[in-house]
């Protein structure tokens, strides 16, 4: 009979830590992406360039989206600003039941946007790389 709980130990930076993190965030990715892209009218191609990198290409009727995840880092490139905003808001909300949240200090957008700081409840601007939507 198996124990009802397990303890897993891996040293940060070891080859196992990135593998376990990739498995975990591969499942979390599905929860985060739910309701982000148009499912009915989209063509979706999922690929993997390495053990630590997943990519998702979504082509809808009017837009293109490329989502790249390398272990626990996400990059979304989209032709639709509203999809990008929805994605950023969903990431910002996180998945509290799994302890998943983004580090707002590491988040960037290429347009001005403010998000609620989940710790303080205050609206704070997301750092802007460059504003392409002016």
Secondary structure, 3 states (H helix, E strand, C coil): CCCCCCCCCCCCCCHHHHHHHHHHHHHHHHHHHCCCCCCCCCEEEEEEEECCEEEEEEECCCCEEEEEEECCEEEEEECCHHHHHHHHHHHHHCEHHHCECCCHHHCEECCCCEEECCCCCCEEECEECCCCCC
